[in-house]
Each structure stands twice: as C-alpha cells, then as structure tokens.
Amino acid sequence: MPSYSFSEIRGRLDDWRVFNNMVDSPYYRDAVYEKFSDAEYERRYAALRSKMRERGLDCAIVPGGPNHWSFGGGMLWLSGHWEWHAVANYVVFPLEGEPSLIYSMGGTHIEATRRESAIKDVRQSRGGRFAEVMTECIKELGLERGKIGILEVDPRFHDHLPVNQYNALKEALPDVTFSFESGFMHELVYKKSHEELQCIRKAGKLCEAAMEALAARCKPGVTEYQLKAAAASAILEGGGDVDFTIIGSTPMNHPAMIFGNPRPSGRVLNNGDIVIMELAAGYRGYSAQIGSPICIGDPPTEILRFFDDIVLPGFEKMVSLARAGRHLNELVEAACFYRAKGVQSRPIHIHGIDFVSSEPHIFTDHVQAEEYEHVLQPGMVLVIEPNAVTADGMFGIFFGHTFIITEGEPECVDGYPWDLTIV
C-alpha cells in the first residue's frame, strides 16, 4: 500500500485513500510525550530476543489491548503506544531487523501515534486488516518460511489474536510455522528496571490523589458514580490512565457488602455509610492499586474494633513478611490470622503487578506463581490487599496498597494514611 507525503496531498485531504496513508505531516509537531530512554528500549529488545532464541523463534507477533489484563501488554512495552480503538494492536518483532507497529487507524490518528511511538515504522491496519499488514512486514523481513510465535493479547485468560486475523495469516503464509506462546511477557517484566519502577511510583501517587479526591467527595447526597468520577478525574489530571474504579457503599449499622462494587451505581450516600473501594491507576503502561475504607460520620464501636483488631493488623502482618528472600508460602501462612481471630476473608490476599494484576497470586490456602517468582526478589511489585470479612459474611473491608520489593523494607508507593478515614 503506497504512502503519500503530506506535501503531495495537502490539497486532497478529503480523499480517504490518500488521507489514511498520509506520512510526514506537520501535525502534532509540538506534542510532548514522556518516553523511556534509548538504553531502556535496547534492554527490552535484547531481553525479548534472548527469550525468542530460547524458543527458536525467528519473529514474534506481540499484541496489546486496552483491557485490564493487558493494559497495552507487550505492544506497549515495545513501542510506548497505548491502544483504545481495537481489541489489540500488534508489533511484528523480528529476531533480526527492525520492528513494526501495526496501528488501528490512519490519517491524523496515525500521525499522532508516530509522534509517541518508540518504533519508527508505524503502519495502519487498513480498516482492521491487521493480518494483511503483518504479512507484508513478515515478507519484507524474508521470513515466509520462518517460525513465528504469537503472544497473548490477554495473558490472564490466555486469549490470543482474533480467529479472523489468525486465519488470514495462515492463508497468506502457508510455509510459516506458527506457535501460540503463553506467559511469554511476564518473565520479562515481573522484575522491573529503574525506569519501570519510576512509573510504578508515579502510578502510586496517582492512586493517592484519587483516594484524596474520592474522600473529599464523600458527602450525603453524592452517588457512587460521582465518587468514581472524582477518582478518575484525579488520575487523568495527573497524566495517568484509569485502570479500574471499584466503589461501593453500605450502612455501617446494617451492612451488606464485603467488597466494593465493580459497577459503581446510583446509590446515594447517607450519614452513617461506609465506602469501600479498590482503585487502580496506570502510568505509561504500569499500574498501582489502593483501597482504604471511608466512613461518613462517626463509625459504630464494632466497625472501629473490626478495623483496629482485624483489618489493620492482618495487613501489617503481611507487609512485615514482604521481604526479598521470603518464600510465598510464608505469606499464605499469614492468612491464617483471620480464622484464628474468628473471622474470614476473601480468598485472595496478595497479587503481583507486571503491567497490571498478575502472578504471583497468594490465596488463603495456596499460591499461583511461576517457579522463578516463588521467592521474593528486589524489583518485584506486590499489591498487599487482604479483605477481612465478618464471620456472618455480611460485612468486609478491603484494605490494600502497592509495594516495591527492595533489598530492605518494602517501599509503599503511595502516601495515603493506613487509617480508617472519617469524613
């Protein structure tokens, strides 16, 4: 598909055929995007190619989408581009040669994306014909008989690219050996570089700002979805992305909620309510999470006691064990605290962050983790988020913060108080 220099077509922008294939326009020349260093991208590319060699791959198709379990994924990690137009965009990443980013849109959209992308070759999908464009890249690289690994769009649920894209690749490249690669990216990002950790720290500050904005909005007459708006606005104002806002409310004297509402509703807050939430903010592809209860008015004695005797001590016990060299099984044992106190909890207490929520997952009675991450190591990121629940199952408090594992004390990436907030 030919490209057209802006100087050639500046008087024909109403012709979609040339508009969508425009290059070298003056548009967005003053746009400012924070970018990772060349050295950081060289590190990433070398790490990915090393893993490709281990698996015998000549090329990798690396997707990334806007959903929570991806949040840009490997596509963003390689390019700096975060996508919201499509199920996924794709990077064609060869063992030798230059990578290409296949972006969903043409015209002015792709010109802006070229400004932000660390990958210089950015091509449009031609109305969703991603596989057609990927095929052209693969042929240009001379890999028509190569072995190509297809990474996951969604590593949590193990979804790969859509079947129509796969069928088109198979038909156009009959001599290519395709393989579906699972868990490929996680090993590359479960421990963070210095530049990646700086993004985690920034995401933590965005979580703190979101909590402060939400608490300031907690007044009688306000709806749960207005609390969501307050938290989201603070994240966006700080230059971040909203990953999720889980927010719910219930009366403290007659509670019926153990975890915030994944779909904040039109319920109107009243005096005597407690607001329970879990918020996640993203920054340049990396996220942090937070949750801390907010009482509207003075809480009853039983709520204070539940927080002081159960919620905070259980959380602090887990934080005390989050040290380099500790085995994840020690964190599982810490969860015995709740039953020993005569209460219960949600099943999960801690999870990792690669880009977003990921392994390791620490449950009440088991661990889900790759073998290489069973022992905590500096550079890993954990969300410690136990959710104590009363014995009768009617009330619970989610309490969580994000931590970087260091050589010493774990580093909490937000400064929000470890208290019961009362407004």
Buried (B, 14 or more C-beta within 10 A) or exposed (E): EEEBEBEEBEEEBEEEEBBBBBBEBEBBEEEEEEBBEEEBBEBBBEBBBEBBEEEEBBBBBBBBBBBBBBBBBBBBBBBBBBBEEBBBBBBBBBBEBEBBBBBBBBBBBBBBBBBBBBBEBBBBBBEBBBBBBBBBBBEBBEBEEBBBBBBBBBBBEEBBBBEEBBEBBEEBBEEBEBEEBEEBBBBBBBBBBEBBBBBBBBBBBBBBBBBBBBBEBBEEEBBBBBBBBBBBBBBBEBEBBBBBBBBBBBBBEEBEBBBBBEEBEEBEBEEBBBBBBBBBBBBBBBBBBBBBBBBBBEBBEEBBEBBEEBBBEBBEBBBEBBBBEBEBEBBBEBBEBBEEBEBBBBEBBBBBBBBBBBBBBBBBEEBEBBEEBEBBBBBBBBBBBBBBBBEEEEBBBBBBBBBBBBEEEBBBBBEBEEEBBBE
